[in-house]
C-alpha cells in the first residue's frame, strides 16, 4: 500500500482511493524486473494510467507514475519547508497544534 498525501483531492493519476483520516491511501500494482523483461508493453501501458512499482529481490526499487501525476506531486512540495519540532517557527507550531485539535474534535463528534 502506498500512501499519498493528497488531502482532499482524488489521486493524481485518476482511479479510486480509500479515505483514511486526512490522507488517502491507494493500492499500487507491483511487478518484478523479470516481469518487466517479459511483459514490458503491458506494464508500461498500466504505468500510463496508474502508479506501478518494480521490485528487485523482494524490495521495491522503482515507482513509475504517469507524467501528469508526477507534475502534480512535484507541485505539492513547492514552498514547503521541513523543520525539527524544536526548531520550527512558532506560527508553524500553532498551525500544527490547531490541526491536531481539529482531528481530536472531529473524532469526538463522530462517536
Secondary structure, DSSP 8 states (H G I E B T S, - for coil): -EEE--SSS--TT-S--EEETTEEEE--EEEEHHHHHHHHHHHHHHHTTS-EEEEETTEEEEEE--HHHHHHHHHHTTT-----GGGS-HHHHHHHHHHHHHHHHHHHHH-
